[in-house]
Amino acid sequence: MPAGLDIRLRVPTPGLLGLPWADRLADWDATEVPLRDIAVGPSRHLVRFVESDGGLWALKELPPRIAQKEFGVLRELESRGLAAIRPAGVVGQASADTAILVTRFLQPSWQYGWKAKSAGSTTWGSLWKRCSSSPLATVMTACGSRSRWAAAGSMPSSCAG
């Protein structure tokens, strides 16, 4: 393992371990890595999808602290049996001061920003008022901040309006 690389995968499969983790996600070459183009909405951070070990994985490049927090929130959602993407691990890249959050791709999910807009919410405050009574909001509050809606990858249907 290259120096400065911290691979923490819940299930370290050969395909995932064989990915070029030492490189920035933007530098991964589609001729060498089984990248897939998946139509998703805009993201503040780079998100790429890779097919490996019979599954489709979402890889999101983030600052290390944020990647760890998102991973923790997703684990909490999973432990409570709530509908959310499943966290698979975090790969720290110390040389680039980044980390890659690895999750199972969830086909029927939708992004929180797109759903908020389609539900007529134009601000976090209006979205929060509409969704704060849902079980997911309770978990997000228990985890510390409504700003973590983004980590969930899916939101309750009560937000649909």
ZIQUI-V537200 format. One record per helix or strand. SS is the DSSP state (h for helix, s for strand). FROM is the first residue (numbers start at 0). TO is the last residue. Records with the same first field share a line. If there is no record, write none. Layout:
# ZIQUI-V537200
SS->FROM-TO + FROM-TO
This chain:
# ZIQUI-V537200
s->4-8 + 34-35 + 46-51 + 54-61 + 86-92 + 97-103
h->13-16 + 24-26 + 63-78 + 93-95 + 111-117 + 123-130 + 134-142 + 145-151 + 156-159
